Amino acid sequence: MRRWREQLQQERGFQVLAGKKVLEILPLSVSKSAAIQEILLLPGFLGFFPIYLGDDITDESAFLLLQGRGMTIRVGGSRNRTAASHYLPDTKAVRHFLALLAVPPEDL
């Protein structure tokens, strides 16, 4: 497996990211952070405050990109080994957080 990963990275120009129960194989120029950068440049998203939730090592590039530009939330796992600015322990906490976001400000 290690040799296969090295071959993909060195000879084929791919990155291999090991996540929870998944291997993401991407061209070197592609990442979640690259996709977010493109989205944030679209006219409909200018001036928006992004909120990004993730639960895997593959989300760390997005957490890094959005530092100081949005809210990043690590879900589960270690709160010490992340670039996310906030932490939620599980999906139940995520549901509660999203429910709070759906409440109109005047009702808070």
C-alpha positions as CSV (number, residue, x, y, z in Angstrom):
1,M,0.0,0.0,0.0
2,R,2.8,2.4,0.9
3,R,4.6,1.8,-2.5
4,W,1.3,2.3,-4.3
5,R,0.7,5.6,-2.5
6,E,4.2,6.8,-3.3
7,Q,3.8,5.9,-6.9
8,L,0.5,7.8,-7.1
9,Q,2.1,10.9,-5.5
10,Q,5.5,11.0,-7.3
11,E,4.8,9.6,-10.7
12,R,1.1,10.5,-11.3
13,G,0.8,13.8,-9.5
14,F,-1.9,12.8,-7.1
15,Q,-2.1,13.3,-3.4
16,V,-3.5,10.6,-1.1
17,L,-5.2,11.6,2.1
18,A,-6.1,9.0,4.6
19,G,-9.3,9.9,6.5
20,K,-11.7,8.0,8.6
21,K,-12.7,4.9,6.7
22,V,-11.6,6.5,3.4
23,L,-8.7,7.3,1.2
24,E,-9.1,10.5,-0.9
25,I,-7.1,10.5,-4.1
26,L,-6.9,13.9,-5.7
27,P,-4.9,15.7,-8.2
28,L,-2.3,17.9,-6.4
29,S,-4.1,21.0,-7.5
30,V,-7.4,19.9,-5.9
31,S,-8.5,20.2,-2.3
32,K,-11.4,21.2,-0.2
33,S,-9.7,24.5,0.4
34,A,-9.2,25.1,-3.3
35,A,-12.9,24.5,-3.9
36,I,-13.9,26.8,-1.1
37,Q,-11.6,29.5,-2.5
38,E,-13.4,29.3,-5.8
39,I,-16.8,29.4,-4.2
40,L,-16.0,32.4,-2.1
41,L,-15.0,34.3,-5.3
42,L,-18.4,33.8,-6.9
43,P,-20.5,37.0,-7.0
44,G,-23.2,35.6,-4.9
45,F,-20.8,34.8,-2.1
46,L,-18.8,38.0,-1.8
47,G,-19.0,39.4,1.7
48,F,-20.5,36.2,3.2
49,F,-19.2,34.8,6.4
50,P,-18.6,31.1,5.8
51,I,-19.2,28.4,8.4
52,Y,-17.4,25.1,7.8
53,L,-17.9,21.9,9.8
54,G,-15.7,18.9,9.3
55,D,-14.9,15.7,11.1
56,D,-11.8,14.4,9.3
57,I,-8.2,15.1,8.5
58,T,-9.3,15.9,4.9
59,D,-11.1,19.0,6.3
60,E,-7.9,20.5,7.8
61,S,-7.0,22.4,4.6
62,A,-10.3,24.1,4.7
63,F,-9.9,24.9,8.4
64,L,-6.6,26.6,7.6
65,L,-7.9,28.5,4.7
66,L,-10.8,30.0,6.6
67,Q,-8.8,31.1,9.7
68,G,-9.8,34.7,10.4
69,R,-12.3,34.6,7.5
70,G,-15.1,32.5,8.8
71,M,-16.1,30.0,11.5
72,T,-14.5,26.5,11.4
73,I,-15.8,23.7,13.5
74,R,-14.2,20.3,14.2
75,V,-16.8,17.7,14.9
76,G,-15.7,14.8,17.2
77,G,-12.1,13.5,17.3
78,S,-9.4,15.4,19.0
79,R,-9.9,19.1,19.6
80,N,-6.2,19.6,20.1
81,R,-5.1,18.4,16.7
82,T,-7.0,20.7,14.4
83,A,-6.8,24.1,12.8
84,A,-10.5,24.6,13.4
85,S,-11.5,27.5,15.6
86,H,-14.3,25.7,17.4
87,Y,-15.2,22.2,18.4
88,L,-18.5,20.2,18.7
89,P,-18.3,16.7,20.3
90,D,-20.8,14.9,18.1
91,T,-23.6,15.0,15.5
92,K,-26.2,15.7,18.2
93,A,-24.3,19.0,19.0
94,V,-24.1,19.8,15.3
95,R,-27.9,19.4,15.0
96,H,-28.4,21.8,17.9
97,F,-25.9,24.3,16.4
98,L,-27.7,24.2,13.1
99,A,-31.1,24.6,14.7
100,L,-29.8,27.8,16.5
101,L,-28.6,29.2,13.2
102,A,-32.1,28.7,11.7
103,V,-33.7,30.9,14.4
104,P,-34.3,34.5,13.2
105,P,-32.2,37.0,15.2
106,E,-35.3,38.8,16.5
107,D,-36.4,35.5,18.1
108,L,-33.2,35.0,20.1
